[in-house]
Amino acid sequence: MPLSDAYVDFIAGWASGAASVIALQPVDTVLTRWQAGLIDVGRVNWTVSARSLAQNFGVRALWRGASPMVSAVPIQNAVLMGGYGIGQKYAEESAAQAKLMAIFIGGCTGGVLQSFLMSPVELIKVSQQCDLQADAISKGKTVARSMFSSSSWRGLSATLLRDGIPHGVWFASYEACKDILTPLMGKDNVAVPLSSGAVAATVAWAVGYPFDLIKTRQQAGNNLSVTETASRLIAEADGRVVQGLYSGFRLKLLRAVPASMIGFSVYEWVKLQLV
């Protein structure tokens, strides 16, 4: 019996998200600690920082925060793809929208919806990565107990800004690259989703990275607003706006580009096996 489209998307989405998290969590852990101001990768190579964490806290420390992320991936992708589908359908029905505009609007819709799930999940992840002795279960219980207070939603505004428009850019960039590369490389060429995923991640994070940095600072214990946190980051960079708001951007790409390549490739491969 063939699986429904929604079920196929659910399974493929979980597999792609889990693969990305497991493969690249060590880079994410170093990046999060850098964004939180706990290490200075500008002076110490990120691989040295990763090695130091492994030596001092064990290799498992590099995968801190992976469990809540992997656990949330099925729901995250269901919300993201569900919102994407609703937004895409609305865009297509409202007017004779171009394909990429429909995909962009759908991606933005899905990104905004998933923010309400991922904000508390990432709060747990960041807490674990900043406090390497923290337990995921106890952190999760703390967040759950205060779910109706602002403490469990710290960083939500920045998460919405990071996941809204950038997700629309991400999906649209991916589809645009596929449309260009498929006639050149062939429909079944694995290089198409790999290359498209790399470009999509770079473009999307170029738009959304400052809000990811602000979000991490807030979730690491900063009680300032989005604009106040941005001002502090710029001040730390001696008034240089780009350097302040894009601190750690190259390390983010070191994680995000392979994650996007792995995610899209695994998603399409698993989906192909199930249909």
C-alpha positions in Angstrom: 0.0 0.0 0.0 1.5 3.4 -1.0 2.2 5.8 1.8 0.3 9.1 1.9 2.2 12.2 0.8 2.1 13.7 4.3 3.5 10.5 5.8 6.3 10.3 3.3 7.2 14.0 3.9 7.1 13.3 7.7 9.5 10.3 7.5 11.8 11.9 5.0 11.8 15.2 6.9 12.8 13.5 10.2 15.5 11.5 8.5 17.0 14.5 6.9 16.9 16.6 10.0 18.3 13.9 12.3 21.2 13.2 9.9 22.1 16.9 9.8 22.1 17.2 13.6 24.1 14.1 14.3 26.7 14.8 11.6 27.3 18.5 12.5 26.4 19.0 16.1 30.1 19.4 17.1 30.4 22.4 14.9 27.2 23.8 16.3 28.4 23.3 19.9 31.5 25.3 19.2 29.5 28.0 17.4 26.9 28.3 20.1 29.6 28.8 22.8 31.3 31.4 20.6 28.0 33.2 20.0 27.4 33.2 23.7 30.8 34.8 24.3 32.3 31.8 26.1 35.2 31.3 23.6 37.0 33.5 21.1 37.4 31.5 17.9 38.9 34.6 16.4 42.0 33.8 18.4 41.6 30.1 18.8 40.9 27.8 15.8 37.5 26.2 16.1 39.0 22.7 15.7 41.3 23.5 18.7 38.2 24.6 20.7 36.4 21.3 19.8 39.5 19.3 20.8 39.7 21.1 24.1 36.1 20.4 24.8 36.6 16.7 24.1 39.7 16.5 26.2 38.1 18.3 29.2 34.6 17.0 29.1 34.7 13.9 26.9 33.9 13.4 23.2 30.1 13.3 24.1 30.4 17.0 25.0 30.6 17.9 21.3 27.1 16.5 20.8 25.6 18.5 23.7 22.1 19.6 22.8 21.6 17.0 20.1 18.9 15.0 21.8 16.3 17.8 22.1 17.0 18.8 18.5 16.6 15.2 17.1 13.5 14.7 19.2 11.9 17.9 17.9 12.8 17.2 14.2 9.7 15.2 13.3 7.3 17.9 14.7 9.5 20.7 13.4 9.4 19.3 9.8 5.7 18.6 10.1 5.1 22.2 11.1 7.5 23.7 8.6 6.3 21.6 5.7 2.7 22.0 6.7 3.0 25.8 7.0 4.9 25.8 3.7 2.2 23.9 2.0 -0.5 26.2 3.3 1.4 29.3 2.4 2.2 28.0 -1.1 -1.4 27.1 -1.8 -2.6 30.5 -0.6 0.0 32.2 -2.8 -1.0 30.2 -5.8 -4.7 30.8 -5.3 -4.6 34.5 -4.5 -3.2 35.5 -7.9 -1.2 34.2 -10.8 1.9 34.1 -8.7 5.3 33.0 -10.1 6.5 29.6 -8.9 9.3 31.0 -6.8 7.1 33.7 -5.2 4.7 31.0 -4.1 7.5 28.9 -2.7 9.0 32.0 -0.9 5.7 32.8 0.8 5.2 29.2 1.7 8.7 29.0 3.2 8.1 32.2 5.2 4.8 30.8 6.6 6.4 27.5 7.6 9.4 29.3 9.2 7.2 31.5 11.3 5.1 28.6 12.5 8.0 26.4 13.4 9.6 29.2 15.5 7.0 28.7 18.2 8.2 25.0 18.5 11.9 25.5 18.1 12.4 28.6 20.4 11.9 26.6 23.7 13.7 23.6 22.2 16.7 25.7 21.2 16.6 27.3 24.7 17.3 23.8 26.1 20.0 23.1 23.5 21.8 26.4 24.1 21.6 25.8 27.9 23.2 22.4 27.5 25.9 23.7 25.2 26.8 26.6 27.5 26.6 24.6 30.7 28.3 21.3 29.8 27.2 19.7 33.1 23.5 20.4 32.4 21.1 17.5 31.9 18.7 17.6 29.0 15.8 16.1 30.9 16.1 18.6 33.9 16.5 21.5 31.5 13.5 20.3 29.6 11.4 20.0 32.8 12.4 23.5 33.8 11.3 25.0 30.5 8.1 23.0 30.5 7.2 24.1 34.0 7.6 27.8 33.1 6.0 27.4 29.6 3.4 30.1 30.4 6.1 32.6 31.5 8.5 34.7 29.4 11.5 32.8 30.6 10.7 29.7 28.5 10.3 32.0 25.4 13.5 33.9 25.7 14.8 34.6 22.2 11.4 34.1 20.5 11.4 37.4 18.7 14.8 36.8 17.3 13.8 33.3 16.3 10.8 34.6 14.4 13.1 37.0 12.5 15.6 34.3 11.9 13.1 31.7 10.7 10.5 33.8 8.8 11.9 35.5 5.7 15.2 33.5 5.7 13.2 30.2 5.3 11.4 31.7 2.3 14.8 32.7 0.9 16.1 29.2 1.6 13.3 27.3 -0.2 13.2 29.7 -3.1 17.0 29.6 -3.6 17.0 25.9 -3.5 14.2 25.6 -6.1 15.9 28.2 -8.3 19.2 26.4 -8.3 17.5 23.1 -9.0 15.7 24.6 -12.0 19.1 25.9 -13.3 21.2 22.8 -12.6 18.8 20.0 -13.5 18.9 20.6 -17.3 22.7 20.8 -17.1 23.4 17.8 -14.9 20.4 15.6 -15.2 17.4 15.0 -13.0 18.9 12.1 -11.0 22.4 13.6 -10.5 23.2 13.7 -6.8 25.2 16.9 -7.4 21.9 18.8 -8.1 20.5 18.7 -4.5 24.0 18.9 -3.0 24.9 22.1 -4.9 21.4 23.6 -4.6 21.4 23.0 -0.8 24.8 24.6 -0.4 23.7 27.8 -2.3 20.4 27.9 -0.5 22.0 27.7 2.9 24.6 30.4 2.1 22.0 32.9 0.8 19.5 32.2 3.6 22.0 32.6 6.4 23.4 35.7 4.8 19.9 37.1 5.5 19.1 35.6 8.8 22.4 35.1 10.7 22.4 38.3 12.8 19.1 37.2 14.4 20.6 33.8 15.1 23.5 35.4 16.9 21.1 37.7 18.8 18.9 34.7 19.7 21.8 32.7 21.1 23.0 35.7 23.2 19.5 36.1 24.6 19.0 32.3 25.4 22.5 32.2 27.0 21.2 34.6 29.7 21.1 38.0 28.0 17.9 39.8 29.2 18.2 42.6 26.6 15.8 43.1 23.7 16.7 42.3 20.1 17.7 45.9 19.4 19.6 46.3 22.6 21.5 43.0 22.0 22.3 44.1 18.5 23.7 47.4 19.8 25.8 45.6 22.3 27.2 43.3 19.6 28.1 46.3 17.5 29.7 48.0 20.5 31.8 44.9 21.1 33.1 45.2 17.5 34.1 48.8 18.1 31.1 50.2 16.3 31.6 48.1 13.2 28.1 46.9 12.2 28.9 44.0 9.9 31.7 42.6 12.1 29.4 42.8 15.1 26.3 41.3 13.6 28.1 38.7 11.5 30.6 37.5 14.1 30.9 33.7 13.7 29.2 33.8 10.2 32.0 31.7 8.6 31.7 29.1 11.3 27.9 29.1 10.8 28.4 28.4 7.1 30.8 25.6 8.0 27.8 24.0 9.7 24.9 25.2 7.7 26.2 24.5 4.2 26.9 20.8 4.8 23.7 20.5 6.9 21.6 21.9 4.0 23.4 19.6 1.5 22.9 16.6 3.7 19.3 17.6 4.6 18.0 18.1 1.1 19.9 15.0 -0.2 18.7 12.7 2.5 15.2 14.1 2.2 15.0 13.5 -1.5 16.7 10.0 -1.3 14.4 8.8 1.5 11.3 10.2 -0.3 12.4 8.4 -3.4 12.6 5.1 -1.5 9.1 5.5 0.0 7.1 6.5 -3.1 
